[in-house]
Amino acid sequence: MPDPIRITDADLNSPAVNDYVETQKYLSRDESTEQAPWIIRVIYANWFYLSIAAMIGGLVGWALIEPWFTDEDLADDQFDLAAFLMFPVVAGCVGLFLGAAEGIICRNPLRAIKCGFTALGVGFLGGLIALVPTGMVFTLMSVLAVQLWENPQAGAMPTGVALLVLMMGRGAAWAIAAIPAGMGQGIALRERKIIINGLVGAVLGGLLGGLLFDPIYLAFVGDTGEADLSRAVGFGVIGLLVGLFVGLVEGWTKTAWLLMRKGPLAGKQFILFKDATVMGSSPKADVYLFKDDAIEPRHAIVTNRGGRFEIEDGNTADGTYVNGVPVKRQILHDGDQIVLGKTVLEFSVKETKDA
């Protein structure tokens, strides 16, 4: 019978054993994480920061055109430059802040500038083009409202069914005018899904905001008939609703996303729109991971292969880890934990009916 193997304390505490244990711990990293506080999760929710950004855009648009508004000219049906530029200026400013919001929240000024100013141009030029259909729709509904108004009075707001028709006309006009504001970011990124989400969200937000515009006027107009405050509130509400619905539509239509569990943006969700999503320390990366020296410019790529998502390490020195195991290429499953440097991301995928 062979002699039993005896392991002494000296053997267990030898430098070779310690080095081996440390190496295995490093190679099987499984970073412990805690859920971010609810207030952080709300701030990083796209529907929240897009709402705030677009509302600021609406207010900036109001501030730019309000000095040129003349309520007397509007009441006398005279040409008013501010009224003519209302749709393009507000759409452009909403587009500017809506497009820049993601870059700002992700500390990526390059993306913020690119998407913001592209969306500004798309929103303003699109708003100018939209003047034709919005003018036709609103004129038609205004004429119908006047015909339905039982006791029309010059300079007064319609009442009853006539007011409802006027609200519907203004809602339809803003739904059309808001379209270019919502599409700017997607056009800047050349991403079809973001363009479609922005279009749908802008239509819904513009429609609801436009419907509320006249009730806001009735609630805020002063005894003198000056409507500057009501326009400020109205444009702000339209911007807020456009941003809200753009964010909500993104959430409704997302199929896969990464939630940062640990890192500088812990609590932030990154929706995987593209067929290939690059994660790295470069500002040009789709998921920009800053303040982490262990992360390389193109650290890892998540590829959508017909509904199955695969992560691939970019031949990095530090490596890419899934559930604590170093990987070169691996199919991701719902709930998988990805570790890049000191950053921890959780992969989620929406189940389909065929799954």
N, C-alpha and C positions, 0 to 999 in steps of 0.2 A: 504494500500500500504506500503510495507516494506521500512524502511529508507535506503537511498542510502549508499553504502559503501564508506567510506572516507579514502583515503590513504595519509598520511602526509609525508613530507620530512624526518621526523625521521624514519618512517616505511621503506621508500625506501632505506635509508642509514644505516639501521640496520645491525649489523654483520651477522645475519642469512641470510638476503637477499644477502649480498655481497658474503658470502661463497657459497651460492647456484649458483649465477651467475658465479663465478670463476670455480666451479665444472663443470657446463654445458659447459663453454668455453673450459675447459680442455678435457672433454669427446667428444666434437665435433670439435676437432682440424682440421683445414684445412690449412696447411702451405702454405703461398704464396711463389711462386718461380718465378725465371726469367730464361730465356734460357741462357745457358753458352755461352761465347764468341766463335766465330767461330773457332779461333785458338785452343781453349781448346777442342772443339768437334773434330777437326781434329786430335789432338794429341791422344785423347782417342779412335779414330776410330781404330778398330782392323786391317783393311787393312794397316793403316799407321804405327803403332808401330810394327806390324809383319814384314812389309817390312824393316824397319830400323834395327830391331833385326836380321833378316835373312841375310841382307847385311853385317852387322858386322860379323856374323858368317862366311860368305864367305871370307871376308878379313882376319879373324883370320886363317881360313884354309889355305889361300894363304901364310900367314906369317910363318906358321909352315912347309910347304913343299917347299917353294921357295928356301931356302938355299941349298936344296938337288937337285934342278933341274939343269941339264946340257944340254944346247941346242945342243951341239955338239953330245952328245949321241943320242938325239932324232933324229937329222938329219941323223945319221948313222944307225938308226934302232937298236941301241944297247939297252940292258935292262937298264932301269932307275928306281931306287927305288921310286923316287918322282912321276914319271908318273904312276907307279903301285899303289901307295897309294893315288893318286889324288882324285878319286871318294870317297873312304871311309872317308878320312880326311875332305874333304869339306862337304860331307853329314853329317858327325858327328858333325862338328862345326856349320853348319846351323841348324841342329836339336837341338843342345844345346841351342843356343840363341833363336830359334823359340819356343822351349818348355818352356823356362824360362820367356818369354816376358810377358805373362798374369799375372804370379805371381809377377813380378817386377812392372808392371803398377798398380796392385792392392795392392801394399805394403804387399805382402804375401810371405815372404822369404821361408816358409815351402813348399808352392806349387812351387815356382820358382826352388828350389833345387831338389825336387822330379821329376818334369816334365823335367827340364833341363838335369839332368844327365841320366834319363831314355832315353830321346831322343838322347843324345850323344851316348849311347851304341847301341840303335836301329839303329841310322844313320850310325855309323862306321861299325857295323857287317853287317847290310843290304847292305852297300856300298861294302863290301868285297864280299858278295854273288852276288851282282849285276855285279861284274867284268866279270862274265861268259856271261850273255846275252848282256851287253854293249859292250864287246869285240867282240862278234859275229856280232852284228849289225853294229858297227863302221868299223870293218874289211871289211865286205861285201860292205858297201857303199863306203869305200875308194877305194877298187878294182874297183868298178863300175865307180867312179870318174876318176880314172887313165885311164880307157878304153875310157872314153868320152873326155879326155883331148887331144886337137888337137896337141899341141906342148909341151909334157911333158919335164920338166927340173928338174934335181936332186936338192932337197933342196928348190924348189920354190913352191909357192902356186898355185893350179889350177886356171883356169879362166873360165868364161862363165858358161855353163851348168854343167861342172865338179865341179866348186866351189859350185854351188847350191846343187848338190848331196852330196858333202862333208858336207855342212852346215846341210842338212837334216839328215845325218848320225850322226853328233855330237849332233843335237837337240834330236834325238831319244835316243841316249846314255844317255844324261843328264836327259831326261824325266824318264828313268828307274832308274838311279842312285839317283835321288832326292826323289823317293817314300818313302824310309825309313826315310828321314829327315822330311817329312811332317806328318808321322804317329806317331812319338814318343810321342807327348803330349797326343793324344787319348789313346795310349797304357798305358801310366802312369796313366791316369784317368779311364781306363777301360770303355771308353765311345765309343760305336760303331759309332755314328754320327760324333764325332770329328775325329775318325780314317778315315772314308770315306771322309770327307771334306778335311782332310790333304792330303790324297792320291790323290784326284782329283786336288787339288790346286797345289801340288808338281809336278804332271805330266805336267800340263799346264805351270807352271812357268819354270820348267826344260827344257821343249821343246822350249819355246820362248828364254830363256837364252842361250841354246845350239845353236840355230839358229844364235844368234848374236855373238857367240864367235869368229868365223873366221873373220867377218867384223871388230870386235874390234881389232883383231890381226893385220889386214891390216892397221888400223887407228893409232895404237899406237906403232908398232914395230919400233925400231930405225934403223939407218943406219948400225949399227954393227950386226943386226940380233938378238940382245938380246930381248927376249919376256917377261921379268919379269913384266914390266908395263902393258902390254896387258893382262897377266894372272891375275894380281891384279884387273884390271877393269873387266875382264871377270868373275872371280869368284864372285866379288862383285855384278855384274849385275844379275848373276844367283841366288844368294841368295836373292837379292831384289825382283826379279820376283816370286820366290817361295813363299816368305812371302806375297807378294801382292796378288797372286792368292789364297793362303790359306785363307786370310782374305776376299777376294771377294766372294769365294765360300761359306764361312760361312754366309755372308750377303745375298747371293742369295737363300740359302736353309733354312734360319731361318723361323720359324713359329710364335714364340712368344719371347718377350724380355722385359727386364726392363731397363728403362732409368733413371739414377740417376739425379733428378732435383735439389736436395739440399743435400749436404753432402760433405765429403772430396774428392770424385771422381765425383763431379757434371759434367755432360756431358758424363760420361762413360756408355756404353751400355752392359748389361749382357744378353747374349742369353740363353734361357731356353732349353738346349739340353736334360736334364735328365727328367725322369718321375717324380722325386721328387727333387726339388731344395731347399736346406736349406739356409736361410738367418740368419746371426747372427754374433756375435763378436768373435767366435772361428775361428782361422786360418784354421780349417778343414771344415768350412762352404763353400758351393758352391759360395755364394755371401758374401764375407768377409766385414763386416761393422765395421770398427775400429774407434777409437776416439769418441765414443759415449757411455757414462756410462749407458744410459737408455736401451741399447740393450743387450740382453742376448745371451749366446753362441749359442743356437738354438732358435732364437726368433720367426720365422715364417717359414712355408713350403709352397711352391707353387707346386701343384701336377697336372700333365697332366692326365686328365681322358678322354681319347679318343678324344682329340682335344679341350676339355673344361678345362680351367685352374681354379683351386680352391685354395684359400689361407686359411691357418689355423694358428691361433695363437698358440704358444707353451706354453700356460698357463703362460704368462708372467705378471709381476706386472704392467709394464707400458702399456701393451696392443698393439694391432695392429689395425690400422685405415684404412678404405677404404672410400675415399671421405668424410673424416671428421667424420665418424661414427665408433665406436669401434665394432670389429667383432671377433667372435670365429672361424667361418668357413663361407666362402662365395665364390660364383662363380665370377670370374673376367671378366670384359668386356673391350674392347678396350678403352683406354683413362683413365681408373680408376687410381686414385692417392692413393698410399699406403704410410702411414706414420709409421715409426718405430723409436721411440725416436725422434731425431732431423733430421733424414734422410727421404727424400721424394723420392719415386720411382714412375715412371709412367709406367703402364703396356700397352703393345701394342701386338696385335695379327694380323697376316696377314690373310686377308679374303680369303676364298677358293671359288671355283666356285659353290660349293653346298650350300654356306652360303646364 
